Amino acid sequence: MSKKPIIKNDYIMIPINYIEQLQENDRRDKARAFMEYFYDMASEKVNSFEFYSKSWSVSLCTVAYWTKEFSREIDTFFSKFLIGNQEHYNITLDREIDFKSDKEKAIDV
């Protein structure tokens, strides 16, 4: 009896606009480096600057600069969702308060 393969449905959202911007500026090497770095972050793999230096064929100084930029870009990407979530919640809450207020007015009439 053969075993069924395990199907994993792990997905990640990635800042595609940043990658496109890098590629449009002829920085495909940096775009690929960002995708690797982002995947490592999403899958909780921690690598050293030396590892990335070899993987990306760049100096340690470049790795330090790029990873700092990548970190800021990832913060911006996820902040969008945090801010959007808070705004959505606030609008929903405001509508609920308005609804209750309208309901109380209808009862008072």
Secondary structure as the mmCIF struct_conf table of DSSP 4:
data_model
#
loop_
_struct_conf.conf_type_id
_struct_conf.id
_struct_conf.beg_label_comp_id
_struct_conf.beg_label_asym_id
_struct_conf.beg_label_seq_id
_struct_conf.end_label_comp_id
_struct_conf.end_label_asym_id
_struct_conf.end_label_seq_id
HELX_LH_PP_P HELX_LH_PP_P1 SER A 2 LYS A 8
HELX_RH_AL_P HELX_RH_AL_P1 ILE A 16 GLU A 24
TURN_TY1_P TURN_TY1_P1 ASN A 25 ASP A 26
HELX_RH_AL_P HELX_RH_AL_P2 ARG A 28 ALA A 42
TURN_TY1_P TURN_TY1_P2 SER A 43 GLU A 44
HELX_RH_AL_P HELX_RH_AL_P3 PHE A 49 TRP A 56
TURN_TY1_P TURN_TY1_P3 SER A 57 SER A 57
HELX_RH_AL_P HELX_RH_AL_P4 LEU A 60 ASP A 108
#
